[in-house]
Amino acid sequence: MKIAEVGNVIEFKGGYKGIVEKVNENSVIVDLTYMENFQELELERKTVVNHKNYKIISE
């Protein structure tokens, strides 16, 4: 399993996508405002995703 780096775009649960802002030992902090429909979804701006639960879309 490849671990994302800062600036990578990842996809995770429910098809959500975001930009990695920080890489921790077991997880990444993701900025969800990358998604075009972010405003409609009424989500928090950032979330934490475990390394096991995402795939890298672009580096």
C-alpha positions in Angstrom: 0.0 0.0 0.0 1.4 3.4 -1.0 1.0 6.2 1.5 -0.2 9.6 0.1 2.0 12.7 0.3 1.0 16.3 0.8 -0.7 17.6 -2.3 -1.9 14.3 -3.5 -5.6 13.9 -4.4 -7.2 10.9 -2.8 -10.6 9.2 -2.9 -12.2 7.5 0.1 -15.5 6.3 1.5 -18.6 7.3 -0.5 -16.6 8.6 -3.4 -15.4 11.7 -1.6 -12.2 13.3 -2.9 -9.8 15.7 -1.3 -6.3 17.1 -1.2 -3.9 15.8 1.4 -2.7 18.6 3.7 -0.8 16.6 6.3 0.5 13.1 6.6 0.4 11.4 10.1 1.7 8.0 11.2 -1.6 6.2 10.6 -3.7 8.8 8.7 -3.9 11.8 6.5 -5.7 15.1 7.0 -7.7 16.0 3.9 -9.1 19.2 2.6 -12.6 18.4 1.1 -13.1 21.8 -0.6 -11.5 20.2 -3.7 -14.8 18.6 -4.6 -17.0 20.7 -7.0 -20.1 19.9 -5.0 -18.6 20.6 -1.6 -21.1 23.4 -0.7 -24.0 21.1 -1.5 -22.8 18.3 0.7 -22.6 20.5 3.8 -19.5 18.7 5.1 -16.7 20.0 7.3 -13.8 21.5 5.4 -11.3 18.9 6.6 -11.4 15.3 7.7 -9.0 12.5 8.8 -8.7 9.3 6.8 -6.8 6.2 7.8 -4.1 5.1 5.3 -6.1 1.8 4.8 -9.2 3.7 3.7 -8.2 5.7 0.6 -6.7 5.4 -2.8 -4.5 8.0 -4.5 -6.2 9.5 -7.6 -3.3 11.9 -8.6 0.1 12.8 -7.3 
